Amino acid sequence: MFKWLTMTKFVHKLSQKEKPRISKNKKVFSVAVLLVEIMHADHVLRGREESTVTRILCDKFGLAEEDAVELFAKVNHLMKHAISLQKYTALLNSSMNYQEKIGLINALWCVAYSDNMLDLYEEHLIRRVSDLLYISHSDFIKQKFQVNDSI
């Protein structure tokens, strides 16, 4: 019995090492889901949008580029299945303060504008995420204009 318990612990530790450390951070994963969802909102994928998402993950969360690319691939695969954003926004509501949420809305606008054109579906989705994060309409608009003016 002792050998079996020891072997079980070894296998458990081994399987933990195989899991990417990114998946353990639910906050980062949830943000990545929202960023990728905005990228897919207009049904036209461009390389700029993908690089904007990975850059945001690196800049805002200090991820190494390889980790950001791995997280992007994992989330992009997840997006092929129907998902509810409410699950992810609920987690972010409990783990972010208001200023961090505004920063997230700013990042979503950056992804939406990264291809130099704002699609109505992108804007609608950012509005919906803002509502789910309890962001005021004025802050939603401020972030939109701030990102648009910086282009």
ZIZI-V656150 format. One record per run of one state. SS is the DSSP state (h for helix, s for strand, l for the rest). FROM is the first residue (numbers start at 1). TO is the last residue. If there is no record, write none. Layout:
SS,FROM,TO
SS,FROM,TO
//
This chain:
l,1,1
h,2,18
l,19,20
h,21,24
l,25,25
h,26,41
l,42,46
h,47,61
l,62,64
h,65,78
l,79,84
h,85,95
l,96,97
h,98,113
l,114,119
h,120,132
l,133,136
h,137,150
l,151,151
//
